[in-house]
Amino acid sequence: MLLVGFATFGSIGFSQSLTALLWMAIILCSLIGIIRREPVFDSTLNHWDEAAAYGALLALAIIFNSIAAA
């Protein structure tokens, strides 16, 4: 919800702001996962799972952007 709130007030538009914020969240979660040396396929949730979830949200945002542009 925090990313949606920041994207709402973005100067480049909601959809572009949201996709940029989701990319930054994916990169940040991946870097934290690398720094903490978390296993990718672990039995507990970690930063890699969070990065995958943000990636799925990014894919949905891109699909909705292409539908809205058509």
C-alpha positions in Angstrom: 0.0 0.0 0.0 3.0 2.3 0.6 4.1 1.9 -3.0 0.7 2.7 -4.3 0.5 5.8 -2.1 3.8 7.1 -3.4 2.9 6.3 -7.0 -0.4 8.2 -6.6 1.6 11.4 -6.0 4.2 10.8 -8.7 4.8 13.5 -11.2 5.2 11.1 -14.2 1.8 9.4 -13.8 0.5 6.6 -11.6 1.4 3.6 -13.8 4.9 4.7 -14.6 5.6 5.6 -11.0 4.3 2.3 -9.8 6.4 0.3 -12.2 9.5 2.3 -11.3 8.8 1.7 -7.6 8.2 -2.0 -8.1 11.5 -2.3 -10.0 13.3 -0.6 -7.1 11.6 -2.9 -4.6 12.7 -5.9 -6.5 16.3 -4.7 -6.7 16.4 -3.8 -3.0 15.0 -7.1 -1.9 17.4 -9.0 -4.1 20.4 -7.0 -2.8 19.3 -7.7 0.8 19.0 -11.4 0.0 22.5 -11.4 -1.4 24.0 -9.5 1.5 22.4 -11.7 4.1 23.2 -14.8 2.1 19.7 -16.1 2.3 18.9 -19.4 0.5 16.7 -18.9 -2.6 14.4 -21.9 -2.0 14.1 -22.0 1.8 11.3 -23.4 3.9 10.6 -20.0 5.5 9.8 -16.7 3.7 12.8 -14.4 3.1 13.7 -11.5 0.9 13.9 -13.7 -2.3 10.2 -14.5 -1.9 9.4 -10.9 -1.4 11.3 -10.0 -4.6 9.3 -12.7 -6.5 6.1 -11.3 -5.2 7.1 -7.8 -6.3 8.0 -9.3 -9.7 4.5 -10.8 -10.0 3.0 -7.4 -9.1 5.2 -5.7 -11.7 4.1 -8.2 -14.4 0.4 -7.4 -13.6 1.1 -3.7 -13.7 2.8 -4.1 -17.1 -0.2 -6.1 -18.4 -2.7 -3.5 -17.1 -0.6 -0.7 -18.7 -0.7 -2.4 -22.1 -4.4 -3.0 -21.9 -5.1 0.6 -20.9 -2.9 1.9 -23.7 -4.8 -0.1 -26.3 
